[in-house]
Amino acid sequence: MKFESLCNELFFELFEYLNGVHLIRAFHDLNFRFNKLLFDHFRQFQFDFRSISKRDFDFICQQYLPLIIHRVTSLSISDNEETPNLFHHLLTYGFTLHQFTCLKSLSFFHKKINKILTESIYLIQRAHLKLIQCYYNNHEDELVDLINNIWRLPKLTHCYLDFEYAYGRLFNRLDVISSSIECISSPWMQCSSKDFQNLFEHTPRLRHLDAIFYTVTRNDLLKTIVPTLTKLHVIFISASESIMINLFQSMPNLTKLTVQLFIYHLNGHQWKEIIVNYLPNIKLFRFSMNFQSSIYNAETEKQLNELLDTFRTSFWLDENHWYVRCHWDSQDIIQNTHIYTLPHIFPYCFDRTRKPRLKLNGWCKSTCPNDQEFWSYDYVRESPLTREIEDWALSSMRFPKIDILQIALPTHESIWSIIPTFNYLTSLTIYIFGNNAQSQLQALIDRAPRLYSLAIRNDSTFQFLQWNIRSTSIRRLDLMQWETENHLYCNAATCFTLINSLWRHQCEVLLIDIENRSIIIDLINRMSNLRSLTVRCYDDELSNSHLSSVQDEFIDWLKICLPSKCSIRRHKPDINIWVNKEN
């Protein structure tokens, strides 16, 4: 059967699974029938602009977006190094968020909070809203205005707020009552009781909440009951049992509770009392507790066994079938201990600092009747591996769905059993130590069919380029040396090696340190599919300067030398170039 013989209904189902960018690239002007299907009949375009080329973006904005803007249901916009100034360019083409009348989901990534964004958000008709890894430059009033504008949106139900360097006091300055918001996720925003108090008072329909809770004083207590809240994911920083009880008392209808504790911990009897007395409707309960045991002595292991025994009562094992596992590193100076419910459901191992806290060949016990169960950590997406991977060799833990991996090479052969499959891996950062890493790196890449980004650290760029590593999937190459004290810049010879390697045609996104600015021109002209270039240049006088200059000589030089449709941005200490080679 020929592809074109399929009925229109099947094509519409297929189109719904495709990013609008890919949809237009695949079917644009293929024939009259597909043009008719796309632009006369298809009703739900989803545009994810996060990895779009400047050429494709300009083409879509000029030729197609004016025709289908009223049929766009999902929009994702990023302002990182791959698509610098994208939102600005969207506005420059004359579009506003108000024109996306059918928008159901809007996501901003890496966007600076400013007056333009604040005013644009206010124009949204209806949407699930996500602001992910967004930031602001000490202008907190702009961020407060943004939050209040979000709360004014009459049909917004789901809100994800991820601001760098933001604190819950923003919720304390809420002065607008939302008539629609039901779900809030602010996983990196620290909130006090007063912040929660104000948030609850201004969000009366709140059902789901994800946030960090910290206390200022023991008298800093909640006084509001939130009967609508049924699902809570909370991280407690320096909490106490009474403070947690106060929070849970205000949420009598919770059915799903996920708790992360740092420094402080509770035993099984204490948790039972809280659940029975204050959380009568709980159906799903999960926790993770990280704390430091006392300096090692003969009683420490006994104390941990006694702690585990409090989770072996009929309440835990028979009534609810809730099991826990405990790790303890007796060789560690600070005696890290980690205890959590099974299965492990957190994206990091073992805490949100994204750093492993334990050597997993240490003391480990669980309350599970079958100790062979729950060793597959399917929810962990970011690698907990360090240079001491051999410390993991004796552990039964497996991580089959790792998405982001940082690792030093060469490494212990146990990596192939600890991570049994690399099918989910999209981002790999490697630190090269010695000449025996090439075969392991190639073997790892061969097992990672979805690998998109490869980063090379510790001044190993030239060594890596000599290896002639092959990949069918990698499109992003990061050769910047972020962590070295004596910063090394790639000279013309190293860049010549790069330009004449396999990466010349395959690399679409490149991040690199260079000795002089003329290399930029060579990279853009000779790397055929390059759509984004980020550089730190040794002869850029402003890159390491704290001074600002209205007249940026380096940017002015780039504007003269590069095609006019390139978008150029200084983002100290980097220069971001969104490449369009057309003039």
N, C-alpha and C positions, 0 to 999 in steps of 0.2 A: 504494500500500500504506500502510495506517495504521500509525503507530508502535506501537500496542498489539497489532497482529497479529503482531509479531515473536515468535519462539519464546523460551523462557526462557533457553536456552543462549546466544543472542546478547546478551541483556540482561546475563548474567553476564560475558561478555567485555567489554561496554561498561563495566560497573561497575568492573572492575579498573583502568581507566585514569583513574578519577575520584577526587579527594580525597574522603574520607568526609564532610567538611563540605559540599561541593557536592552530594554524593550525597543526603544527608538533606534538604538544602534543596530539591532538585529533585523528589524522589519522596515526601517525607513526606506521608502521608495523601492521596496522589493518588487511590488506590483500594485496595480490599482486596487485589487481586493483587500490586501493587507492595510493599505492606507485608509480604505473605507472602514475596515473593522476597527482600527485604532482610533481614528479621529471622528468618526460619526457614531459609533455604537458602544465602544468600550467606556465604562463609567467609573473605574476605580484605579487611578494612577497612583503609585507609591514611589516617590522620588527620594533616594538616599544619595545625597551629594558628597558624602564623606571622602570618596576616593575618585572623584570625577576629574578628568583632564580639563584644563582651561578651554581648550578648543571645543570639547563636547558641551561644556557648560555654556559657552557663548552661543553655540549653535542651537541648543535647546531653548535658551532664553529668547533668541531672536526669531526662531522659526516655529516652535511648537508650544511653548508655555502660554503665549497669549491665547491659543486656541483651546487649551485643555485645562487652564488654571482652575476653572470651576468644577473640575472633576478630579482634582488631586485630593486624596484622602489621607495621605501620610507624607510628611516632609522631614528630612534629617539634614541639618546644616552644621558643618564643622568649620572652625577657624584655626585649625592647627597648621603645622608646617606643610601638609599635603595640599591644602586648599586655603591659603592665606587670603584674608579679606573677602571671603566668599559672600557673606551676608551683605557687605557693603556693595559688592558688584550686583547682587540681586536687586537691591534698592536702586542702584544706578540705572538699571534697565527699566525702572518705573514701576516695579512690583511692590506691593505692600501685603502684609499678612492678611489684611482685611479682604483682599481679593480671593483668597483661598476659602471660598464659602462652604465647601464640603469637607474641610480639614477635620479629621478625627484624631490625628496624632501628630504632635510637633516636638522635635528634639533638637536641642542645641548642644554642641560639643566644643569644649575649649574656647568658649566665647567670652570676651571681655564684657563685663557689665557696664553699660553706659546709658546715657539718656535716650539714644536712638533705639536701643533694644528695649528699654523700659516702656517707651511710648508704643513700640511695635507690638509688644506682648498684649497691650491693652486692646488691640484691634482684632484679636482672635475671636472667632465666633463660637467655636466649640472644639475641644481637643483634649486628649491626654497630653500633658506637658512634661518634658524632661529637659533639665538643665544639668549637663554632665561635665564635670571638671571645668566648670566656668570660674572666672576669677574677676577680681576688681582691684583697683589701685588705691586703696586707702580712702576711697570715697564711699563711706558706709551709707550715707544718705541715699545714694543712687540705688544701692542694694535694697534698702528699706522701701524705697519707692517701687522697686520692681516687685517685691513680695506683696505689697499692698495692691498693686495692679493685678497681680495673679489672683489674689483673693476676691477681686472685683469681677472676675470672669464669670458670667452667669451660668455657663453650662459645663465648666471644667469639673471633672470628677476625680481624675488621677493626676498626682503631681509628684515628680521626682526632682529633688533639689540637692545638687552636689556642688557646693561652692568651696573653692580652696580658701583656707584661712578665714572661714566664716564661723560665727558662733551663734548659739541659740538666742542671744539677746535680740536678734532680728525678729524672732517670734514675739519677744517681749514688747516690740514696737509695732506690732500689728494693730491697726485701728479700723479694719474693715471686716465685717462678718460675711463669710462665704455661705451662700445658700445652696452650694452644690458639691463642694469638695468632700470626697469620701475616703480617699486613700492618699497618704503622704509618706514618702520615703525620703529621709534626709540622713543617710547613713554616716556622714562625716561631720554633722553639725552638733556640737555639744550644747545640751539644753539643761537648764536648772529647773527646779520646781516652778518658779515664777514664769519661766518661759513656757513650760507645759500648761500652766494655769491659763495664761493668756491665749495660747494656741487653742486649747479646748473651748474657751469661751467664744472664740471667733471662728470655730469650725464645728458647728453643732451637729453636722451629719457625719462626722468622722467615724469610719469603721475599721480602717487599717492604719497602723503607724509603725515606722522604722526609724529609730533615733538613738542618740547617745544621751545618757542621763548622768548628770553630775550634781553634787550638792554643795552649796555654799556653807550652810550651817545646818545643824540638826533641827533648827526651828523652821527651816525652809521646806514647808510641807504643803502638799496639795489640798485644796479645800473644795474641789469640784468633782462631781460624779459624772462619768461619761458613759451613759447606758448604751450608746450606739457602738462603742468600740468592741470588736470581736476578735481582732488579730493584732498582736503586738510583737515586734522584734526590738529588743532594747539592750543596749550595752551600758552596764553600770561601771562608773569610775569612782573608786574609793567610796563604795556604798556601805550600808549596814543593813541588818535584818529589818530594823524598824523603818528605815527609809524605803526599802523595797515593799514592805507591807503597806505603807502609806500610799505608794503608787498603785499597787494592785487593788487596794480597797476602793479606789476611784473608778475601777473598771470591772464591775461585778458580772458582766456578761461575756468576758473573754472566753473564747473556745480554743484559740491557738496562741501559744506563748513560746517565744524563743528568747532565751536570756544568755548574755555573755557577761561574765564577771572577771575583773582583774583585781589582783591584790587580795581581795576578800573572797571567802568561799563559805558555803553552807554544806552541812551533811544531809544525809537522806531523811533523817527525822525532822530536821528543820524545814526542808522542802515540803515534806508531807503535811506538816502543820499549816504552812502557808496555803497549799493547794486546797486542803480540806476546809479551812476556815474562811479563806478569802477568794478562792477561785473555784466555786462549786460547779461551773459549767465547762471546765477545761476538758478538752478532748485530745488535744495534741500538745505535748510539752517536751521541749528540747532545751538543753543548756550546754554551755562550755565555761569552765572555770579554770583560770590560770593564776597560780599563786606560788610563793616561795616557801618551801619547807624550812624548818629550823636547820641550823648547821648539823651536818650528818653526825648521828650517833646511833648506838645500837637500837634505840627506841623508834627511830624514824620509820623504818619499814613496818614495824608493829603498828605505829599510828596510822599509816596509810592503809594497812589491812583492816584496821578497825573502822576507818572512814568508809572503805568499800563495803564493809558488813552492814552499814546503815542503809545501803541501797539494795540489800538482799532480803528485805522483809516482804511479806505477802503483798503489801501495798504496791511495791515496785514490780515484783516478779509475777505475781498471780493476777492481781486485779487489773493492772495496766500494761504489763509486759514491756516495761521500760527498763532498758539495760544501760550500764555505763562502763566506760573503760578509763583506766588511769595510767598515765606515764609519769615516770620519775627518773631523773638523771642524778644518780648518787655521786657521779664524778664531777658534776658541775659545781663551781664555787657558790653560785647563788641558789643552787638546789631547786631548779624549776620543776614544778609539778603541774600536770594538766589532766583534768578529768572532764569527760563529756558524755552525752547520751549517744547511743548507737541507733541507727547508723550515723556516722559523722556527716553533718549536712551543711557545713560552712565552706565557703569558696576558698579560704586560706587555711593553711595548716602551719601553725595552730591558732593564730589570732590575726586581728585586722592590721597589725603592723606589717604583715606579709613576710615575717621572718620566722624561720623555724626556731623553736625554743628548746628542743630536746634532741639528744642523741638517742635514736630509737632502738639501739641495741641494749638500752638500759632496762630498768625495772618496768614491767608492763603487765597489768592484770585487768580482768573484766568480770562483770557479774553475769555475763551471758552463759546459759547452760551449756552451749556448744561453743567452745573457744575458737573453733575454726570459722565461725561466722563473722561477718561485718569487717573483713579486712580489705575490702575494696572501697576506696575513698572516692566515689564517683562524683561527688559535688566539688571536690578540690580542683580548681581551674589553674591556679598559679603555683608553679613549682616551689616546693620547700627545700630543694636540694642545695647543698653548699659544696665547697671543695672537699669536705670530709664525707663524701658519699659512701665510703666504705663503712661508716658508722651505721648506715641503713641496711647493710648487707644481710644481717641476721634477722631483720624485722620481716614480719609477714605482710606488712602494709603494701598495698598496690594502688597506683594512681593512673587509671586507664583513660581519663578524660582531661589530661593536662592541656591547657590552651597556651599558657605563657611559661617558658622555661629559661632559667638562667643557670649556666653550668660551666665549670672549668674543665678544659680538655688538655691532656687525656684524663679519663676518669675510670673509676672502677667498673669492671664488667657487669656488676650487679645492676647497673642502670637498666639493662634490657629486661630484667624481671621486675624491678621496682616500677618502671613505666612500661607495661607490657605492650602498649600500642601508642603510636604517635599520630593516630588518625585525626585527632582534634587539635594538634599543635599548629598555631598560626604565627607565633612570635618566638624567636630563639635568640638569646644573647649568650655569646661564648667568650671565655677568657682563655687564651692560649698560653700554655706553659710547656715549652719543649717542642721538638719536631715530630713527636709521635702522635700528634692529634689529628692529622689529616685523614687517616682511614676511619677513625671514629666519627669525625664530623660528616664525612661523606655517607657513612652507614646510617647515621641519625637522619640526615636529610633525605636519604632514599626511603626511609620509613615514614616520612611526614608529607603526605600528598597534598595537604592544605596549607603548608608553610608559606606565609606571605612575607614576613619580615625577618631579616637576619642582621644582627648587630655584632660587630667585632670590637672587643675592648682590649685594654692594656697594651696599646701601641703595637698591635700585631697586623696592621693593615697590609704592609708590604708582604709579609709572610703569607697571609691569606691569599693575596692575589697571585702568588707564585704557585699555589696549589691547584689551580684550575678546577675548583669545585663545581659540580654540575647539579642543577635543579630545574625541574619543569614548572615549579609553582612560585618561587621567590620573585617578588616584584619590588620589594623595598630593601635597600641596603644602607645600613647605618654604620659608617666608619668613623664617627666622631669619638674622640677620647675624652669622655666626660669626667673621669675620675683620676686622671694622672696629674701629678704635680708639675712635672717638666713637660709642658704641652708640646707635642710634636705635630708639625704641619706637613701635609703631603706636598712634595715638590712636583715639578713638571714631569720628571721621569716616572714617578709612581703613578701619577694621573694618566700618563701615556700608556702604562701597563694596564690600567683599568679600562681605558677607552678601547684598547685592542684585545680585551678579553671577551669571554662569553657574555659578560654583563653589559656589553655595549648595546645589545639589542633587547636584553631581557629586563634590565633595571628600569623601572618607571619612577621610583622615588629614591633619591640619593641624599644622604647627609654626610658631609665630609669637611675636614679641616684642610685648608690649602695655604700655600706660601704667598701667592700673589693673585691679584684679581683677574689677570688674563686667562687663568685656568678656567674660570667660570664660562667664558665664551667658548672655549674648546669643548667643555663638557656638554653644554647645551647644543652646540652645533653638531657634535659627532656621536652623541648617544641618541640613537634614533627614536626611542620610545620614551625618553625622559619627559615626565609631566610635572615633576616637582623637584626642586633643588634647594637644599639648605646648606649654607656654608658659614664657616668662621674663617676669616681671612687675616693672615698675619699683618698685612699692610692696611688694615682697616683701623684707622685711628680712633674711631668712636666705639669699637666693639667692647673694649675693656674700660672705657671711660665712664665716669659718673656724671659727666657733663652732657647736657643736651644741646643740640645745635639746630637752629632753624634751617641753616644751610648745610645739608648732609652731602658732602662732596662724593662719598662713595655711592650713595643711592643715585645721585645725579649722573654719575658716570655710567652706572648700569642702565639707566633710562635712555641714555644716548646710544649705548652699544647693543642693547637687546631689542628684539622685535617689539613694536609698540603695544601689542596685545598681551605681553607678559605682565603679570601682577607682581610687584616687588614690595616687600615689607621688611623694616628693621624690627627685630624682636630680640633685643640685647640678650646675649652677645651674638646672636645669629642674624643672618640675612636669609629670608624666605623668598623663593622665586617660584611662582605658579606659571608654568611654561606654556606659552602658545606661540609657535614659531611663525605664525602668519602675521603679516604686517597690515 
